[in-house]
Amino acid sequence: MKSFMGKNFMLYNDTAKHLFHDYAEEMPIIDYHCHIPPKEIYEDRRYKNIAEVWLGGQNPDGSYFGDHYKWRLMRSNGVPENLVTGDADPYDKFVEFAKMLEMAIGNPMYHWSNLELHKYFGITEPLTVNHVKEIWDKTSDMLQHDPNLSVRGIIRQSNVKYVGTTDDPVDTLEWHEKLAKVKDLGFMVCPSFRPDKAVNIQRPGFADYIRKLAASVGKSSLDSVEDVQKALNERVDFFKKHGCRASDHGLDYVPFRDNAADAASAFRKAMAGEALTKNEIDAYQTAILLSLAKKYHKENIVMEIHYSCTRDNNKRMFRLEGPDTGFDMIAKSSCYNELAEFFSALDETDELPKCILFSLDESDFNQITTCLGCFQGTEVPGKMQLGAAWWFLDTRDGMEAQMKSLANLGLLGNFVGMLTDSRSFLSYTRHDYFRRIACNLIGQWVENGEYPDDEESLKKIVQGISYENAKRYFSL
């Protein structure tokens, strides 16, 4: 029997062990998509305890911060909401989390949590109720006093070279401006453009948001689709001046309805609080997405698109806690023709930006990869990317499925690799997890005689997927 989470954890063949330990393990990290707040990086925040890092809580404005992955599992263990997102004592929350984690056999959360305890706190025994008090005491003391466990210390010891936060177009980017002036920070922190509130015209609060967007560009109002396009482009310029290299779009599905009249009708009705038809929604979103994609191409900004998710399914809990609190699920989307039409329209005018597509539905992988193969370009190898296994697919099975699809139908060697997509500064162990899974998969192919044991080629592939491809792709 192998020891729990030992040196060769998830490495099941000799080639995998060699590839990971000699080529992947020590490579730097490019965290090109995450949700960590730049304010906390600038202030070099110190957490009081592990519950604050892992479980979060409620902000003064009533919104919630923390890890909805963990919240979902705690609810699955019957934990009352007060001990999940409420104002219960942090230690009591941590005890409930430990009780849940013992039940999480086969879940990546079990591995992630114990990897974080191992890497950052030197705790090698698994988190259980029997160990909860000693682990609480040790982690609390280290978080408050260890110089390597302030926010900046965590990022540095994780060997992170670039952090791409997700920021709203109306954001002032004041914390990015302050971070840019910090000498010897040791890593880059740049904003990523996340214009969902301006794109998702069907969501509540759209009209209020458009008024905020107008104010951000010094206007009293935005009165047409063209006005919104111009305002967003102006904000892209502002983000670009602050080092922006990527955008991100969270969509239900990828639309394509190139109809100016329907787009204009959608905007007028949405600003008046009237109901929209699906055709109108699709037309408006298409107009905004096409305009932004052309701007991204001009500015060398990567366009990331996430879709096939149904959000806020528990309406009662959504009313109580708001979005991003753990009530979302995988969706089925049939937008492949529209996806191809969207890319083709941009390709016609040579304005197709570098794109990374993420789907929450594993069955989308092959169709996405074959679609992207129709639109590759010479700007960079792997211009059009199938993104890493995302959210509910962020598991060993999901990662292997994504890499196998890319290997079968594209070029795995040009993959830009893992992203954290996390709100926790301790989540950088997910890159270690991903690299072990990738090296094990590649190593198995080599040992099966399906790829030669060619040291130079394997080193190039493994280090590329771990770091070098992302560095090149995001122009770092």
Number of C-alpha atoms within 10 A of each C-alpha: 3 7 8 11 15 10 10 18 14 19 23 16 16 13 19 26 21 16 25 26 14 13 20 25 15 14 19 18 25 28 23 25 22 19 16 18 15 24 15 15 21 19 14 15 15 20 17 16 20 22 22 19 19 23 22 22 23 14 9 7 6 11 14 19 19 22 20 22 17 20 23 16 20 22 16 10 16 10 18 13 13 12 23 26 21 16 12 13 11 20 18 13 24 23 21 20 27 20 19 21 24 13 13 15 10 10 13 14 17 17 19 18 19 18 24 17 21 16 15 18 16 12 16 14 13 22 23 17 17 12 13 18 15 11 20 17 13 15 23 18 14 19 21 15 14 14 13 16 24 22 21 22 17 19 22 16 13 22 16 18 18 20 24 26 26 23 21 18 26 19 14 14 19 12 19 21 15 13 19 16 9 10 7 6 14 14 15 16 25 27 27 30 29 20 23 16 21 21 21 20 23 19 12 12 15 20 21 11 15 21 16 18 25 19 15 18 17 10 12 12 15 21 15 15 20 14 13 21 20 17 22 25 18 16 22 23 15 16 25 20 9 18 17 23 23 27 27 21 20 19 18 18 22 24 23 24 19 18 15 15 11 21 23 19 18 27 24 17 14 20 18 10 13 10 11 17 12 12 16 24 22 23 25 29 26 23 23 21 21 20 19 21 23 20 21 25 18 12 15 19 26 25 24 22 18 19 21 23 21 16 18 19 13 11 12 10 14 16 10 10 18 16 16 17 22 22 18 17 15 17 16 17 17 12 17 16 12 16 17 17 16 21 21 16 15 18 16 9 9 11 19 26 26 24 26 22 20 23 28 24 20 20 13 19 24 19 13 23 23 15 18 23 17 12 15 18 15 7 11 15 16 24 21 25 26 27 25 24 27 21 18 15 19 20 19 19 11 19 21 20 18 26 26 17 22 23 15 12 17 20 16 22 21 22 29 26 29 27 23 26 20 21 19 21 24 23 20 25 22 22 22 22 19 23 27 25 24 26 29 24 20 22 26 19 16 18 15 10 10 11 13 12 14 9 9 8 11 20 16 16 21 25 22 23 22 30 21 22 24 22 18 13 21 18 12 12
